[in-house]
Amino acid sequence: MKFSDVIIAAALLFVVSLLLDGFLFVPFAPLKNYMDIVAAIIGNLIASIVVGYLFAVQIREESRPRAIGSIVLLAAAGFMIFAVGWSANPLANPAVKDMLQSMFSTGAWTDYDWYAYTASVMGLVIILFVVLVFVGLYVGSMLKPKKT
């Protein structure tokens, strides 16, 4: 799989995932605090299956785990940059700070505590993203039949 194919697949995965996450927020709105998590899980899984199906031929050209792994790592790096820029500092986002203060007793948290909490949550989100996208790309690449 050429590096240009990896870049296109990762970019397509990123864009389709963001679009699906945005559209899936509406049906999962009754879940309140969990709507973004459920929408992100389903959106990332569907997007990775679609991208795996579209790039099945290129993924089969070489070792499947290696090709899928390179797409996943590049997509995870882009996702991490986007997510850190979006919500890295909860002190700068009043909605996040109010939500965390209502969930936890955070009256005496320092700036370091906020950053440590955010980093741990981001780490778990990235791990979940990598696993879901790897499984989705693998399944999507298996759905397309081989041309004989």
C-alpha positions in Angstrom: 0.0 0.0 0.0 1.5 3.3 -1.1 1.8 6.1 1.5 -0.5 8.3 -0.6 -3.2 5.7 -0.3 -2.6 5.6 3.5 -3.0 9.4 3.7 -6.2 9.4 1.6 -7.7 6.6 3.6 -6.9 8.2 7.0 -8.2 11.6 5.8 -11.4 10.0 4.5 -11.8 8.0 7.7 -11.4 11.2 9.7 -13.9 13.2 7.7 -16.5 10.5 7.5 -16.2 9.8 11.2 -16.7 13.4 12.1 -19.7 13.7 9.8 -21.3 10.5 11.2 -20.6 11.6 14.8 -22.4 14.9 14.1 -25.4 13.2 12.6 -25.6 10.6 15.3 -25.7 13.1 18.1 -29.4 13.8 17.4 -30.8 10.2 17.8 -28.7 9.7 21.0 -29.6 13.0 22.6 -31.9 11.3 25.2 -28.8 9.6 26.7 -27.6 13.0 28.0 -24.1 12.6 29.3 -23.4 9.5 27.2 -24.7 10.7 23.8 -21.3 11.8 22.6 -19.6 8.5 23.6 -22.3 6.3 21.9 -22.3 8.5 18.8 -18.5 8.4 18.6 -18.3 4.6 19.0 -21.0 3.9 16.4 -19.7 6.7 14.0 -16.1 5.5 14.1 -17.1 1.9 13.6 -19.3 2.6 10.6 -16.8 5.0 9.1 -13.9 2.5 9.4 -16.0 -0.3 7.8 -16.8 2.0 4.9 -13.2 3.1 4.4 -12.0 -0.6 4.8 -14.5 -1.6 2.1 -13.4 1.3 -0.2 -9.7 0.5 0.2 -10.0 -3.3 0.3 -7.9 -3.8 -2.9 -5.1 -1.6 -1.6 -5.2 -3.2 1.8 -4.9 -6.7 0.3 -1.8 -5.7 -1.8 0.4 -6.3 1.2 0.1 -7.6 4.7 -3.4 -6.8 5.9 -2.4 -6.0 9.5 0.4 -3.8 8.4 -1.7 -1.8 5.9 -4.5 -1.4 8.4 -2.1 -0.5 11.2 -0.6 2.3 9.1 -4.0 3.7 8.4 -5.0 3.5 12.0 -1.9 5.1 13.3 -2.1 8.1 10.9 -5.9 8.5 11.6 -5.2 8.3 15.4 -2.5 11.0 15.1 -5.0 13.3 13.3 -7.7 12.5 15.7 -5.5 13.2 18.7 -4.4 16.5 17.3 -8.0 17.5 16.6 -9.2 16.3 20.0 -6.4 18.0 22.0 -7.1 21.2 20.2 -10.8 20.9 20.7 -10.9 20.1 24.5 -7.4 20.0 25.9 -8.0 22.7 28.5 -11.2 22.3 30.4 -10.6 25.5 32.3 -11.0 27.4 29.0 -14.2 25.6 28.2 -16.9 26.5 30.8 -19.3 23.8 29.6 -16.7 21.1 30.2 -15.7 22.5 33.6 -19.4 22.7 34.8 -20.0 19.2 33.6 -17.0 17.8 35.5 -17.8 19.8 38.6 -21.3 18.4 38.6 -20.0 14.9 38.2 -17.1 15.1 40.7 -16.2 17.1 43.7 -13.7 19.3 42.0 -13.7 22.3 44.1 -10.1 22.1 45.1 -8.6 20.9 41.8 -5.5 22.7 40.6 -4.6 23.3 37.0 -2.3 20.2 37.1 -5.3 18.0 38.3 -7.4 19.3 35.4 -4.6 18.5 32.8 -3.9 15.1 34.4 -7.6 14.2 34.2 -7.9 15.4 30.6 -4.8 13.5 29.6 -6.0 10.3 31.1 -9.4 10.6 29.4 -7.8 11.4 26.1 -5.5 8.4 26.4 -8.6 6.1 26.9 -10.4 7.7 24.0 -7.4 7.2 21.7 -7.1 3.5 22.8 -10.8 3.0 22.1 -10.5 4.8 18.7 -7.5 2.6 17.7 -9.3 -0.6 18.6 -12.6 0.3 16.9 -10.9 1.6 13.7 -8.7 -1.5 13.4 -11.6 -3.8 13.8 -13.8 -1.8 11.4 -11.1 -1.6 8.7 -10.4 -5.3 9.0 -14.1 -6.1 8.7 -14.6 -3.6 5.9 -11.7 -5.0 3.9 -13.1 -8.6 4.3 -16.5 -7.6 3.0 -15.4 -6.8 -0.6 -15.0 -10.1 -2.6 -11.8 -10.8 -4.4 -11.9 -10.4 -8.2 -10.8 -13.6 -9.8 
